Amino acid sequence: MKRIIARLLVETLLVIAATGIVPWAARAEEAGSGHYLPGTTADFIDMLPDRDSLTLVYANAFTYYHGSLSANRELEFGGLLTANAKATIYADTSLFLLQTPWKLFGGQYGGAIVVPYFWLEVNGNVALNTRLPTFGPKVRDTSNGFSDIQLIPLMFGWKYGDLKWETRFSIYAPTGGFETGQLANVGKNYWTFEPALAVSFVSSKIGLELTGFAGLDFNTENGATDYQTGDQFHLDITAAQHLPLFGGFGGIGANGFYYQQFTGDSGSGARLGSFEGMTTGVGPVISYAYRLGKFDLATEAKWLPEIDVTHRLSGDIVWFKIGLSYAQQPENPVSGM
């Protein structure tokens, strides 16, 4: 039975991935981004712990992003039509996760809350006239504060040997600050609902890892700007090799991502039309996992340059993650945080 469930989940993930790679009409989210940032969930560190007892996890992620808009392209930031836009983001995000001994259909239940804090700078030429766009001198805007909180009330994880798979449902709540007429906003001012699937294989014999995360993001309208951001599909895949190192396990590999809107933007505020954003990228990832008594520690660093972008800012994403988990019965630290 477990083999059948595992096969069905893997096949479902592959079907979703294949569907997402279909070349949609190239048309972009408000401010050129959605709630999900590529690389957020991408490898064994992001999987649920495979413990049979109560497990507590705290993880912290530092993120850096710098991107710019292609020449002769515009996006809307805070209701302002903007050309030659550039954005720099520093973010520090805390994740608090609880995995319980409770099971449903053999899958272990967990829940989490993710709290991000942003420092954001955006500059660009703002349109003085939106009918026949004429753009003024470059404007620089900054903002910082807590961004939109992510709630994950449903997480279920299964394991069969070295294979793990899980399903989760996330809600991004519009808790971050948003102000119309401001280029830099730490919040999106709309809700996002995200069902997702994940499959991870880490060989206990040779240390080879293959992990895939796929999700669909369904967005509500930003009532302040009357802008309905289209829905998105995103896929992260990591291949890595883990080897014993200094009493723990070191890993090196690559993380590739694909992110695509599958419905266009709409609403009276979407003055550029039914845009659909897309980005792909790939970059190196290194990790290290170590046991400290009853605690399991895992760290990760990765650089993800965007290599093909449509109707979004284009740049580089840098991640630094560290996670600490505690369980009554600790397992192999490479099996996940």
C-alpha positions as CSV (number, residue, x, y, z in Angstrom):
1,M,0.0,0.0,0.0
2,K,2.8,2.4,0.9
3,R,4.5,1.7,-2.4
4,I,1.3,2.5,-4.3
5,I,0.8,5.8,-2.4
6,A,4.5,6.8,-3.0
7,R,4.1,6.0,-6.7
8,L,0.9,8.0,-7.0
9,L,2.4,11.0,-5.3
10,V,5.5,11.0,-7.5
11,E,3.4,10.6,-10.6
12,T,1.2,13.5,-9.5
13,L,4.2,15.7,-8.9
14,L,5.6,14.9,-12.4
15,V,2.2,15.6,-14.0
16,I,2.0,19.0,-12.3
17,A,5.6,19.8,-13.3
18,A,4.9,18.8,-16.9
19,T,1.7,20.9,-16.9
20,G,3.6,23.9,-15.6
21,I,6.3,23.7,-18.3
22,V,3.8,24.2,-21.1
23,P,4.8,27.5,-22.7
24,W,2.0,29.9,-21.6
25,A,1.4,33.1,-23.5
26,A,4.2,35.4,-22.2
27,R,2.4,38.2,-20.5
28,A,3.3,39.8,-14.5
29,E,2.3,40.0,-11.0
30,E,1.8,43.4,-9.3
31,A,5.3,44.7,-8.6
32,G,6.7,41.8,-10.6
33,S,6.6,39.2,-7.8
34,G,4.2,37.0,-5.8
35,H,4.3,35.7,-2.3
36,Y,6.5,32.7,-3.2
37,L,10.2,33.3,-3.8
38,P,12.1,30.6,-5.8
39,G,14.3,28.5,-3.6
40,T,12.1,28.9,-0.4
41,T,11.4,25.2,-0.2
42,A,13.8,23.1,-2.3
43,D,15.7,20.3,-0.6
44,F,15.9,17.9,2.4
45,I,16.2,20.7,5.0
46,D,12.7,21.9,4.0
47,M,11.0,18.5,4.5
48,L,9.1,17.6,7.6
49,P,11.1,15.6,10.2
50,D,10.4,11.9,10.0
51,R,10.0,11.4,13.8
52,D,7.4,9.3,15.5
53,S,7.5,11.6,18.6
54,L,6.7,15.2,19.2
55,T,9.3,17.4,17.3
56,L,10.0,21.1,17.6
57,V,11.8,23.0,14.9
58,Y,13.1,26.5,14.7
59,A,14.7,27.7,11.4
60,N,16.0,31.1,10.3
61,A,16.7,32.1,6.7
62,F,18.5,35.2,5.5
63,T,17.7,36.2,1.9
64,Y,19.2,38.8,-0.4
65,Y,17.7,39.7,-3.8
66,H,18.7,42.3,-6.3
67,G,16.9,42.6,-9.6
68,S,16.2,45.1,-12.3
69,L,13.6,45.5,-15.1
70,S,14.5,45.2,-18.7
71,A,14.7,48.3,-20.8
72,N,11.5,49.5,-22.4
73,R,9.4,47.5,-19.8
74,E,7.1,48.8,-17.1
75,L,5.6,47.3,-13.9
76,E,3.2,48.7,-11.4
77,F,4.5,49.3,-7.8
78,G,1.9,50.5,-5.3
79,G,-0.4,51.6,-8.1
80,L,2.4,53.6,-9.8
81,L,3.4,52.7,-13.4
82,T,7.2,52.5,-13.2
83,A,10.0,52.1,-15.8
84,N,13.7,51.3,-15.3
85,A,12.8,49.7,-12.0
86,K,15.4,48.2,-9.7
87,A,14.8,46.6,-6.3
88,T,17.0,45.3,-3.5
89,I,15.6,43.2,-0.7
90,Y,17.1,41.9,2.5
91,A,14.9,39.6,4.5
92,D,15.2,37.6,7.7
93,T,12.6,34.9,8.2
94,S,11.8,32.8,11.2
95,L,10.0,29.5,10.9
96,F,8.3,27.8,13.9
97,L,7.3,24.2,13.3
98,L,5.6,21.5,15.4
99,Q,5.3,17.9,14.2
100,T,3.0,15.8,16.3
101,P,2.7,12.0,16.7
102,W,-0.8,12.1,15.2
103,K,-1.3,10.4,11.9
104,L,-3.8,10.4,9.1
105,F,-3.7,7.7,6.4
106,G,-0.3,6.9,7.8
107,G,1.0,10.4,7.3
108,Q,2.4,12.3,10.3
109,Y,0.7,15.7,11.0
110,G,2.5,19.0,11.5
111,G,1.9,22.7,11.4
112,A,4.0,25.8,11.1
113,I,4.1,29.6,11.0
114,V,6.6,31.7,9.0
115,V,7.4,35.3,10.0
116,P,9.5,37.4,7.6
117,Y,11.0,40.8,8.2
118,F,12.0,42.9,5.1
119,W,14.3,45.8,4.3
120,L,13.4,47.0,0.8
121,E,14.6,49.6,-1.6
122,V,13.0,50.3,-5.0
123,N,13.8,53.0,-7.5
124,G,12.6,53.8,-11.0
125,N,11.0,56.4,-13.2
126,V,7.3,56.9,-12.3
127,A,4.8,57.7,-15.1
128,L,3.5,61.3,-14.9
129,N,0.8,60.5,-17.5
130,T,-0.6,57.0,-17.7
131,R,-2.6,57.4,-20.9
132,L,0.4,58.3,-23.1
133,P,3.1,57.4,-20.5
134,T,5.6,60.1,-19.9
135,F,8.0,59.3,-17.1
136,G,9.6,61.7,-14.6
137,P,13.0,61.6,-13.0
138,K,14.1,58.6,-11.1
139,V,12.4,58.1,-7.7
140,R,13.9,56.2,-4.8
141,D,11.7,54.6,-2.0
142,T,12.6,52.5,1.0
143,S,10.6,50.5,3.5
144,N,11.2,48.0,6.3
145,G,9.0,45.9,8.6
146,F,7.3,42.6,9.1
147,S,6.0,41.2,5.8
148,D,3.1,38.9,5.1
149,I,3.0,36.0,7.6
150,Q,2.7,32.5,6.1
151,L,0.5,30.0,8.0
152,I,0.8,26.3,7.3
153,P,-2.0,24.6,9.2
154,L,-1.9,21.3,7.3
155,M,1.3,19.3,6.8
156,F,1.4,15.6,6.4
157,G,4.5,13.6,5.8
158,W,5.1,9.9,4.9
159,K,8.3,7.8,4.7
160,Y,9.2,4.5,3.0
161,G,12.9,3.6,3.4
162,D,15.0,6.5,2.0
163,L,12.0,8.0,0.3
164,K,9.9,10.8,1.9
165,W,6.9,12.6,0.5
166,E,4.5,15.1,1.9
167,T,1.6,17.4,1.2
168,R,1.0,20.8,2.7
169,F,-1.4,23.7,2.5
170,S,-0.3,27.3,3.2
171,I,-2.0,30.6,3.7
172,Y,-0.2,33.9,3.1
173,A,-2.0,36.6,5.2
174,P,-1.8,40.3,4.3
175,T,-0.2,41.4,7.6
176,G,2.7,43.4,6.1
177,G,2.4,47.2,5.5
178,F,1.1,48.4,2.1
179,E,0.6,52.0,1.0
180,T,-0.8,53.1,-2.4
181,G,1.5,55.5,-4.2
182,Q,4.6,54.0,-2.6
183,L,7.2,52.1,-4.6
184,A,8.5,50.0,-1.7
185,N,6.0,48.0,0.2
186,V,6.9,45.1,2.5
187,G,3.4,43.6,2.2
188,K,1.3,42.5,-0.8
189,N,-2.1,43.5,0.5
190,Y,-3.8,40.3,-0.7
191,W,-4.2,36.7,0.4
192,T,-2.6,33.7,-1.2
193,F,-3.6,30.0,-0.8
194,E,-1.0,27.4,-1.7
195,P,-1.5,23.6,-1.9
196,A,1.9,21.9,-2.5
197,L,3.5,18.5,-2.9
198,A,7.1,17.4,-2.1
199,V,9.1,14.2,-2.8
200,S,12.6,13.7,-1.4
201,F,15.0,10.7,-1.8
202,V,18.3,10.7,0.2
203,S,20.2,7.5,-0.1
204,S,21.4,6.1,3.2
205,K,24.1,4.1,1.3
206,I,25.6,6.6,-1.1
207,G,24.3,10.0,0.1
208,L,22.7,10.9,-3.2
209,E,19.7,13.4,-2.8
210,L,16.9,14.1,-5.3
211,T,14.2,16.5,-4.0
212,G,11.3,18.2,-5.7
213,F,8.7,20.7,-4.4
214,A,5.8,21.9,-6.5
215,G,3.0,24.3,-5.5
216,L,0.1,26.3,-6.9
217,D,-0.6,29.9,-5.6
218,F,-4.1,31.2,-5.8
219,N,-4.3,35.0,-5.1
220,T,-7.1,37.3,-4.1
221,E,-7.4,41.0,-5.3
222,N,-5.4,43.9,-3.8
223,G,-8.4,46.1,-2.8
224,A,-6.2,49.2,-2.5
225,T,-5.1,49.2,-6.1
226,D,-7.9,47.1,-7.7
227,Y,-5.2,44.7,-9.0
228,Q,-5.9,41.0,-9.3
229,T,-2.6,39.2,-9.6
230,G,-2.8,36.0,-11.6
231,D,-2.3,32.6,-10.1
232,Q,1.1,30.9,-10.2
233,F,2.8,27.5,-10.5
234,H,6.3,27.0,-9.0
235,L,8.7,24.0,-9.0
236,D,12.0,23.7,-7.2
237,I,14.3,20.7,-7.8
238,T,17.6,19.9,-6.0
239,A,20.2,17.3,-6.8
240,A,23.0,16.9,-4.3
241,Q,25.7,14.5,-2.9
242,H,26.1,14.1,0.9
243,L,29.2,12.7,2.5
244,P,30.5,12.3,6.1
245,L,32.3,15.4,7.2
246,F,33.7,16.5,10.6
247,G,31.3,14.1,12.4
248,G,28.3,15.2,10.4
249,F,27.2,15.3,6.8
250,G,28.3,17.8,4.1
251,G,26.4,18.3,0.9
252,I,27.0,19.9,-2.4
253,G,24.7,20.2,-5.4
254,A,22.5,22.3,-7.6
255,N,19.0,23.8,-7.2
256,G,16.9,24.7,-10.2
257,F,13.6,26.5,-10.2
258,Y,10.7,27.2,-12.6
259,Y,8.0,29.8,-11.8
260,Q,5.1,30.6,-14.1
261,Q,1.8,32.5,-13.9
262,F,-0.9,30.4,-15.5
263,T,-3.7,33.1,-15.4
264,G,-3.2,36.7,-16.4
265,D,-3.6,39.8,-14.2
266,S,-6.9,41.6,-14.2
267,G,-8.9,44.3,-12.5
268,S,-9.1,48.1,-13.2
269,G,-5.7,48.6,-11.6
270,A,-3.9,46.2,-14.1
271,R,-3.3,48.9,-16.6
272,L,-0.7,47.0,-18.5
273,G,-3.1,44.3,-19.4
274,S,-3.3,40.6,-18.7
275,F,0.4,40.1,-17.9
276,E,1.9,36.7,-17.0
277,G,5.3,36.5,-15.3
278,M,7.8,33.7,-15.7
279,T,11.3,33.0,-14.3
280,T,13.7,30.1,-14.4
281,G,17.1,29.7,-12.8
282,V,19.7,27.4,-11.4
283,G,22.6,27.7,-9.0
284,P,24.9,25.9,-6.5
285,V,23.9,24.8,-3.0
286,I,26.0,23.6,-0.1
287,S,24.7,22.2,3.2
288,Y,25.9,20.7,6.5
289,A,24.0,18.6,9.1
290,Y,25.3,17.7,12.5
291,R,23.9,16.2,15.7
292,L,24.3,18.1,19.0
293,G,23.1,15.8,21.7
294,K,19.4,15.7,21.4
295,F,19.4,18.4,18.8
296,D,19.8,18.2,15.1
297,L,21.5,21.2,13.4
298,A,21.3,21.8,9.6
299,T,22.7,24.8,7.6
300,E,22.6,25.7,4.0
301,A,23.8,28.4,1.5
302,K,22.8,28.8,-2.1
303,W,23.1,31.3,-4.9
304,L,20.3,31.3,-7.5
305,P,20.8,33.5,-10.5
306,E,17.7,33.9,-12.8
307,I,18.6,32.9,-16.3
308,D,15.3,33.4,-18.2
309,V,12.7,36.0,-17.1
310,T,9.5,37.4,-18.6
311,H,7.7,40.5,-17.2
312,R,9.4,40.4,-13.9
313,L,12.5,41.9,-12.3
314,S,15.6,39.8,-13.2
315,G,18.5,39.3,-10.8
316,D,20.1,37.0,-8.2
317,I,18.8,35.3,-5.1
318,V,21.1,34.4,-2.2
319,W,19.9,32.2,0.7
320,F,21.5,31.3,4.1
321,K,19.5,28.9,6.2
322,I,20.0,27.4,9.6
323,G,17.6,25.1,11.4
324,L,17.5,23.4,14.8
325,S,15.2,20.5,15.7
326,Y,14.5,18.7,18.9
327,A,12.7,15.3,19.3
328,Q,12.4,12.7,22.0
329,Q,13.9,10.2,19.6
330,P,16.4,11.9,17.3
331,E,17.0,10.2,13.9
332,N,19.7,10.6,11.2
333,P,20.3,14.3,10.7
334,V,20.5,14.0,6.9
335,S,16.9,12.6,6.9
336,G,15.6,16.2,7.3
337,M,15.1,18.9,9.9
